[in-house]
Amino acid sequence: MHILLIEPYCGGSHRAWAEGYARHSRHRVDLLTLPARFWKWRMQGGAVTLAEEVLQMDTRPDLLLVTDMLNLPAFLGLTRRLLGDVPVALYCHENQLTYPLPPGEKRDLTYGMINWLSMLAADRVFFNSAYHMEDWFDELPRLLKHFPDYTHVHRIEEVRSKSAVLPVGIDLARLDAARPEEREGGPPLILWNQRWEYDKDPQTFFRALDALMEEGPDFRVALAGANVRQRPEEFEAARERLGERVVHFGHADEATYARLLWQADVVVSTAIHEFFGVAVVEAIYCGCFPVLPRRLSYPEIIPSSHHDLCLYEDFEGLLERLRWALTHSGEARCRALSLREPMARFDWNVMAPRYDLCLAQTYPFGV
């Protein structure tokens, strides 16, 4: 089967996902992408540019795999002469209806409507987690009832019936080459490997570290992850307070990132938003003990047998689990190692056959 994978916002985890599936699928997967910038313009105008490129193609794909950043109805209308009835699978990394807004910003319903119309136009809809799927369908009626008439609320069940959960595939095997023969000594290393953005709530993370410093347990900190801001003030201020405890600060290249994953003892999330959690899965796979909120997608990622130990309800719970991990480093390491196999289920060697099967079921003519 020939799959055309269309990603209008191809950067970071979106790019890794698209390229990873293309490498590991048994099908021919060609990528059609745009750079990861100006996300609102990608959702509004990306369909026109991508349609122009499709109309220059020599061959017609058997199936389209597109992401939630595409205005699918507009794209299909612009390419109908070539694509006609080619089946379409829509993959939702996120959505613009329940994604938390920065402080002071009002939600523009235009982008949530693009997501909704794209779901209506697709033959199958895939969400990267059950939390994401339920979060979307819980909020969707409120979006549609916002409008004065012909709200189409009755179409929700139709879209839900063609929706399923298909977790993100991750190239975890690439990290194995960086695994050291022996771990370095020294105080436990706490890792932050998520974006330096408001939706990951770094302020709460640093408040917890401040409390730990007052209590006295020894620890080090690695502050990695993507940063798109010129001056991440809360990170700069924390760096000053933490002083020599900080062993890494800023974006890490691939080799450095892999080394930090294997060196770290604890990975922490204080996120207010997470539809999946690629960075956390990578850290746990490499032996980090996870301290995560008991909400969002994390209860799906962590086996239920480890929920009480790894997942917290509030700030005191966060401190309690961090404190335990730092003062019981040997036991925390054993618990972390027992989580490696559950994380391996997201490796592309496992996930690519699942994607292939799901997409083959979307293609009505067999493969």
N, C-alpha and C positions, 0 to 999 in steps of 0.2 A: 504494500500500500504506500502511496506517495502522500505524505502529510506536509502541508504548508503551515508552519508555526508562525503566527504574527504577533509580535510584541512591540507596541508603539513606545514603550518606555523601557528600553533595554539597558539596564545597568544594575549593579549590585546583585541582590538575590534573584531578581527577575532574569538577569542575564545568565547567572549560574544555572538556574532552573532550565531555561530554554536550551542552552548549550549542552547541559548535562543530559537532557532527554534525547537531543539529536545524536549524541555520541553513543548512547546505550540502547536505543530502540532497535528492534529487529527490522523496523520499517525504514524507508527513506524519509528523513525529516529535513526539510529545507527551512531556513530561517529568513523571515522578512521583518526587519526591525527599524526603529528610529532611536536616536540618542536619548538617554535618560535626563532630560531637562524640560522645563516649561510644562509641567504635568497637565495643567488645565488646557493649554493649547494642544497638547497631544490628544486629549479626549475630545476636543472640539474640532480640530483640523487635521489630526493625524490620518483619519480615514481617507481624506482626499489624496494625500501624498502616497499612502500605501496602495490605494486603488489604482493610481496612475502607474505605479511600479508593477502591480499584478497584470495590468492590461498589456504590458510589454513582454510578458512571459511567453515562452514557446510551448509550454505544456500546461495542461489543466490538472491540478492536484485532485486526488481522490477525496481528501478530507481537509478541512480547515481546523486548526487548533489555535484559538485566539484568546487573549487575556482581557481582563476587565477594563484595561485602559483604552480599548478600542470602542468607538461608536459603531457597533456592529450593523445596525440597520442602515446607516448611511453608507458604510463600506459595501454592503451587499447590493444596495441600490445602484452604486456607482460601478459595480463589477458584474452586473447581472448578465451582460452579453457573453462573458467568458465563463463565469462560475455557475450560472444557472441554478441547478438544484444540488450543488455540491454540499454534503452535510457539514454541519458546524458544531464543534464542541467549544464551549466557553469555559475558561479556567479563571477562577476568582482568587487572586492573591489577596486582595482586599476589596473594600467597597467604599464608596464616597457618601454613604448614608449613615453609617455607624462609626466611621473612623473619627476618633476624638479630635476636636478642633483646638488650635492654639488659643490661649487666653485672649478674650476680647474679640475673637473672630466669629461672625455669624455664618451659619451653614448656607451655602448656595445649593438649592435643591436641583439645579440643572444637572449636576454630575451624578447624583443618586438616580435621577430619571434616565440618564444615559445607561447606567448599569441595569436598570429595570427593563428598558426597551431592548437592550442587548440579550438579556435572559429570555425575553419573549421570542426573539428572533432565532435563538440558538436551538439546535436539536437536543443537545445535552448540556447540562450545567454542572460544573465540578467546583466544589469549595475545598480549600486546603485543610479545613478542620471542621469537626461537628460544631464546635463553638461558633465558628464563623457563620456556618449555615443557619444555625438557630438564631443567632444575633440578627442576621439579615431579615429572616422571615418574621421575627418578632417586631421589628421596626417598620417593615414594609407597609402594613395596613395604615399606619399613621401618616406615612408619606402620601399614599394615594387618597386618603380621606381629607387631606389638606386641600384638595382641588374641588371646584364647585359642583361638577356633575360628570357623568361618564367616567367614574373613577377606576373601573375595571378591577375592583377588588376580587371579583369572582374568578379572575385569571390566576390568582396567587397559587391555588391548589394545583392548577395545571403545571405551573413552573416548578413547584415543589416536587411534583411527581416525576419530573425528568431531571431532578437534581440528586447529586450524590457527593459523598466525601472522598477525596483523593489527595492524600497528604503530599507535601512537597518531597520530591526526590532530592537527595543531597549526595555529593561525591565525597563520602566519608572515607573511602579507601585511599584517597590522595593523602590523608593525614597520617596513615600508617608508616609511610616512609620516614617521617620526622620523629617517630617514637624513639626516645633515648633508651639505651640499655639500662641506665640507672638514673634515678631522679636526683636532682640537685638537692643538697641540704639547705638548711636555713628555716626561718619562721614560715608558717603557712602563707601561701600566696592567694589573695582574693582577686578574682578576675572580673572586670567589666568589659564585655566584648560586644555591646550593643550600640546602636546609634546614639550620638550625643544630642538627643532631641527631647522635647517636652513630653512626648507620649511614652517615653521610657522612664520618666520621673527620676532623673539622677539626683534631685535634691533630697529625696527620701533615702537613697543609697548613701549619700555623703553624711546625712544626719545619723545614720546607723554607724558609720565608721567613726564619726566624732564621739558617739557614745561609747564605742568599744575602746577608743584611745583613752578615755577617762577611766574606764574600768581596768585597763592595764594589760590585757593579753597581747602578746607580741604577734605581729602580722605584717605582711607586705601587700602592696596593691599594684596591679597592672591595669591601666586605663587605656584600653584599646577601643576598637570600633570606629565606624565612619563618622566624620564630623564635617558638616557642610557650612558651619558658621565661622565667621572670621574671628570672633572673640567669644568662646564659650565660657562666660564669666564664672559660672558655678564650678566648672572643672578647674579653671585657673586658681580660684580661691581655695578649692580643696587641695590642689597640689601644694600650695603654700602651707596649709595646715598640716598636711600629712608628711611633708618634708622628705627625709631619706627613706621613708616607707615605700615611696613610689619608685618602682623599678622600670616602669614603661609608661610613657605618656604620649598619646596621639595615635594616628593611623599606623597600622602595622602592615608591612608587605606580607606576601603569602608565606615566605619562609619564617619570618619573625612571628607571624600569627600562629602558625603551626607549633613553633617552639613554645610560645606562651601557653597554648592549650595544654600541652603535655607537662609543663612546669607547674601550672596552677593547681591549687588544692580545692578551691571553692569558686563556683560561678554563682553570681547573684543577679536576680531580676527584681526590679521594683516597678515594672511597667504598669501603666494604666491601659495600655493597648498591646495586644499580641494576638494575631490571627493564626500564627503557627509558632515560630521561634527557632529559626535555623541556627542562629549563633549559639543558643543554649544547647541544642542537640549536639552540635559539634563539640562543645566543651565537655558535656557529659560523656560522649563517646571517647574522649581522650582522658577520662579519669577524674574529672572535676565533680565534687559533691555539689548538687544543686540546692540552692535556697531560693524558692520561687513562690509567688502568690498562689493561693488556693482559688484561682479563678482564671478567666480567659481560656487560652488553649492548654495551659500547663497541666491540668488534671488528666488530659488525654495523653500527653507525652509521657508523663511519669506513671509507672505502674501503680495500681491502687495500694499494693503492699508497702509502698514507700511514701504514701501521701502524708501521713502524720509526721514523719521525720523530716521531709523535705519541703512541704508546702505550709505556708503561714497564712493566718487570717488577718493580722493587723501588725502594727509596728512593733509591739512587744513580742509577738510571735517571730517576726523577722530577727529581732535581736537575740531571742532565745536560741534560734537555730544557728545563727552565725556564731554565737558564743559556744554552743556545743561543738560545732565543726572545728573551731580553732583550738579547743581544749581537749578534744578527743580525735586528734588528727589520724591516728592509726585506724580507729573504727570507721571514721568518715571515709577514709581511703577504701576500705573494704566494701563499704556500702556503695561507693561510687563505682567501683569495679564491677559490682553486680548489676549495674545499670547499663553497662556498655552493650551487652547483647540486645536489650530492648531498644536501644538507640539505633543499632545496626539495621533494624527493619526499615529505616528510612533511606538506606543506601540505594543508589541507582541500580545496583545488581539485583535488588529485591523489587524496587519500585518500577523500574522500566517495564518488566513483564506485566505488571498491573496496569500501567498506562496503556500498553499495547492492547491488552484485552479490553479495557474500557473503551478505547477508541475504535477497536474492531467492532464492538457492539453498536457503536454510533454509526458505522458505515453499513448501509443496508444491503450491500451486494456481496458480502463475504470478502475474505482476504486469501 
